[in-house]
Amino acid sequence: MSRVGLTLIHNLVFFVAVFGLQARAQSPEEVRRAFVDLHDDKVPHNCEHASDWLLKNREQLKDDLVDELYKTDWQGRDAIFHILLSTSSFVPDDRFIRFFENTLPERVSEQEDWKFINDHFEQFDPLLKEQVIKLSNRPHDMYVLWATAWLAKKRGVFDQYVPLFTPAVLAEVVKNLKDDQVRYNASQAVRFFLLLGDQSLPTLREATKSSDNQTASLARATIDALGGKRNAFGFLASKLSLAVAPFGPGPVSPDWLEGALQPYLERDTYP
């Protein structure tokens, strides 16, 4: 047999083998089993294994994944969101966009979530504005509020969002400065106030009167940081996570910050 003939046979065998594996891997029973394993059923590693399998077959199963998204529980939903956001050919429709946005405060936000929102910003823009209003009644959803403000500033539309940050919203934001054992919410609140700038000052001045030392100290330091005082940034940096971003690299810390934070490593009160 000629070399060309052998090559054709080899390619044909390879094609049949690969096609056969894909067909087997996508059988209805295996798809159903994978979706069941995504659920929060306390079985160790089955969600992880199902997610890996679905991720490998995501291009062929994206329609099934979208359909399952609206039926599954919280764990399955989070896994499917991750898989779909990793699927290059996936085009979200309006229902998906709204469902994604409405469930965002219930999830631990990841960089891929906010990268996806940025990539589809025109669709998300009105929903983000709706979310700001809703967040005024949910003060502990600070990550979403801060990330929304950050993204609006990045996109050059911050002025459209500023009127939504009413005194009522800011009064809820300031509650996150309290020593409440909630991880990172004070960091997110301070980052939000720094983004908002002078509009934050009336709320922060009122917060300096708080009987909670953490609230009062963070409020005083944020006011001074807005005025450009390095020691204020030093205090904030010694207590909070400031150099982060919803996606992409965070802000670069200036050279002087390390020296400015040293005096506050053993102090919990500002100034």
C-alpha positions in Angstrom: 0.0 0.0 0.0 1.3 3.5 -0.8 2.3 6.0 1.8 -0.7 8.2 0.8 -3.0 5.2 1.4 -1.6 4.5 4.8 -1.9 8.1 5.8 -5.6 8.2 4.7 -6.4 5.0 6.7 -4.5 6.4 9.7 -6.5 9.6 9.6 -9.8 7.7 9.1 -9.1 5.5 12.1 -8.2 8.6 14.2 -11.4 10.4 13.2 -13.6 7.4 14.0 -11.9 6.9 17.4 -12.2 10.6 18.3 -15.8 10.9 17.0 -16.7 7.7 18.8 -15.3 9.0 22.1 -17.1 12.3 21.7 -20.4 10.6 20.9 -20.0 8.3 24.0 -19.0 11.2 26.2 -22.1 13.2 25.2 -24.7 10.4 25.7 -27.9 11.6 27.4 -27.3 9.4 30.4 -23.8 10.8 31.0 -25.0 14.4 30.6 -27.8 13.7 33.1 -25.4 12.1 35.6 -23.0 15.0 35.3 -25.8 17.5 36.0 -26.9 15.5 39.1 -23.4 15.4 40.4 -23.2 19.2 40.3 -25.7 19.4 43.1 -24.8 20.1 46.7 -25.2 16.5 47.8 -22.3 16.2 50.2 -20.6 13.6 48.0 -16.8 14.4 48.0 -15.4 15.5 44.6 -18.3 14.5 42.4 -19.1 18.1 41.6 -15.4 18.7 40.8 -15.3 15.7 38.5 -18.6 16.5 36.8 -17.4 20.1 36.2 -14.1 18.9 34.7 -16.0 16.6 32.3 -18.5 19.3 31.3 -15.7 21.8 30.8 -14.0 19.5 28.4 -17.3 19.1 26.4 -18.6 22.6 26.9 -18.7 23.7 23.2 -21.0 20.8 22.3 -23.1 21.0 25.5 -23.5 24.8 25.9 -27.3 24.7 25.1 -27.8 21.9 27.6 -25.8 23.8 30.2 -27.9 27.0 29.8 -31.1 24.9 30.1 -29.8 23.2 33.3 -28.7 26.5 34.8 -32.3 27.6 35.5 -33.1 24.2 37.2 -30.1 23.4 39.4 -29.2 24.4 42.9 -26.7 27.0 44.0 -23.7 24.7 43.6 -24.7 23.6 40.2 -25.4 27.1 39.1 -22.0 28.4 40.2 -20.3 25.5 38.3 -22.4 26.1 35.2 -21.7 29.9 35.2 -17.9 29.1 35.4 -18.2 26.7 32.5 -20.3 28.9 30.3 -18.0 31.9 30.9 -15.1 29.7 29.7 -17.0 28.8 26.5 -15.7 31.0 23.7 -18.7 30.4 21.4 -21.3 31.1 24.1 -23.5 34.1 23.3 -25.7 35.2 26.3 -29.3 36.1 25.7 -31.3 38.6 27.8 -32.6 35.9 30.2 -29.1 34.8 31.0 -27.8 38.3 31.5 -30.7 39.1 33.9 -30.3 35.8 35.8 -26.5 36.3 36.1 -27.0 39.8 37.4 -29.8 39.0 39.9 -27.8 36.1 41.4 -24.5 38.0 41.6 -24.9 39.3 45.2 -25.6 35.7 46.3 -22.3 34.4 44.9 -18.6 34.9 45.8 -17.6 37.2 42.9 -14.7 36.1 40.8 -12.6 38.0 38.4 -14.2 36.1 35.5 -17.6 37.4 36.6 -16.6 41.0 36.3 -14.6 40.4 33.1 -17.8 38.9 31.6 -19.8 41.9 32.8 -17.3 44.3 31.2 -17.3 42.3 27.9 -21.1 42.7 27.8 -21.4 46.0 29.5 -24.1 47.5 27.3 -26.5 44.6 28.3 -25.5 44.8 32.0 -25.5 48.6 32.3 -29.2 49.1 33.1 -29.2 46.1 35.4 -26.2 47.3 37.4 -28.1 50.6 38.0 -31.1 48.6 39.2 -28.8 46.6 41.5 -27.4 49.8 43.1 -30.9 50.8 44.2 -31.6 47.3 45.5 -28.3 47.2 47.4 -29.4 50.2 49.5 -31.5 47.6 51.4 -28.7 45.0 51.6 -25.8 46.7 53.2 -23.6 43.6 53.3 -23.5 43.2 49.5 -20.5 45.6 49.5 -18.4 43.7 46.9 -21.0 44.2 44.2 -21.5 47.9 45.0 -17.8 48.6 45.0 -17.1 46.6 41.8 -20.0 48.4 40.1 -18.6 51.8 41.0 -15.1 50.6 39.9 -16.3 49.3 36.6 -18.4 52.5 35.9 -15.3 54.6 36.5 -13.2 52.3 34.3 -15.7 52.6 31.5 -16.0 56.4 31.8 -19.6 56.4 32.8 -19.2 57.1 36.5 -21.1 60.3 36.3 -24.2 58.3 35.3 -24.0 56.3 38.5 -23.1 59.0 41.0 -26.8 60.2 41.4 -27.7 56.6 42.4 -25.3 56.7 45.4 -27.8 58.6 47.5 -27.3 59.5 51.2 -29.5 56.5 52.0 -27.2 54.2 50.1 -24.1 55.8 51.7 -25.7 55.3 55.1 -25.9 51.6 54.4 -22.4 51.5 53.1 -20.9 53.0 56.2 -22.4 50.2 58.3 -19.7 48.0 56.7 -17.0 49.9 58.5 -18.0 48.4 61.8 -16.0 45.7 63.5 -18.5 43.0 62.6 -16.3 40.0 61.8 -17.4 40.1 58.1 -14.4 39.5 56.0 -13.3 42.3 53.6 -16.5 44.4 53.8 -14.7 47.3 55.5 -12.0 47.2 52.7 -14.7 47.3 50.1 -16.6 50.1 51.8 -13.4 52.3 52.1 -12.5 51.6 48.4 -16.0 52.6 47.5 -15.8 55.9 49.5 -12.4 56.7 47.9 -13.8 56.2 44.4 -16.8 58.4 45.2 -14.6 61.2 46.5 -16.0 64.3 48.2 -19.6 63.1 47.9 -18.6 60.6 50.7 -17.6 63.3 53.1 -20.9 64.1 54.9 -21.5 60.4 55.6 -17.9 59.9 56.7 -18.0 62.9 59.0 -21.1 61.6 60.7 -19.4 58.2 61.0 -16.4 59.7 62.9 -18.9 60.2 65.9 -19.5 56.4 66.1 -18.9 54.6 69.4 -17.4 51.8 67.4 -13.6 52.5 67.3 -13.1 50.8 63.9 -15.9 52.8 62.3 -14.7 56.1 63.7 -11.0 55.5 62.9 -11.6 54.2 59.3 -13.9 57.2 58.7 -11.3 59.7 60.0 -8.6 58.1 57.9 -10.7 57.9 54.7 -11.5 61.6 55.1 -7.8 62.5 55.4 -6.9 60.1 52.6 -9.4 62.0 50.3 -7.4 65.1 51.3 -4.2 63.4 50.2 -2.6 62.7 53.6 0.0 59.9 53.3 -0.3 58.9 57.0 -4.0 58.2 56.4 -3.3 55.9 53.5 -0.7 54.2 55.7 -3.3 53.5 58.4 -5.9 52.3 55.8 -3.3 50.1 54.1 -2.2 48.6 57.5 -5.8 47.4 58.2 -7.4 46.9 54.9 -7.0 45.4 51.4 -6.8 48.4 49.1 -4.7 47.3 46.1 -7.2 45.1 44.4 -9.5 45.3 41.4 -12.6 43.3 40.3 -10.5 42.0 37.3 -7.1 42.7 35.9 -4.2 44.1 37.9 -4.9 46.1 41.0 -3.5 49.6 41.6 0.3 49.9 42.1 1.2 50.9 45.6 3.5 54.0 45.8 7.0 53.6 47.2 6.2 55.7 50.2 3.3 53.5 51.4 5.4 51.0 53.2 6.9 53.6 55.5 3.6 55.3 56.0 1.9 52.1 57.3 4.6 51.0 59.7 3.5 53.3 62.6 0.0 51.7 62.5 0.9 48.0 62.5 0.4 47.9 66.3 -2.3 50.6 66.5 -6.0 50.2 65.9 -6.9 53.9 66.3 -6.4 56.8 63.9 -4.8 59.2 64.1 
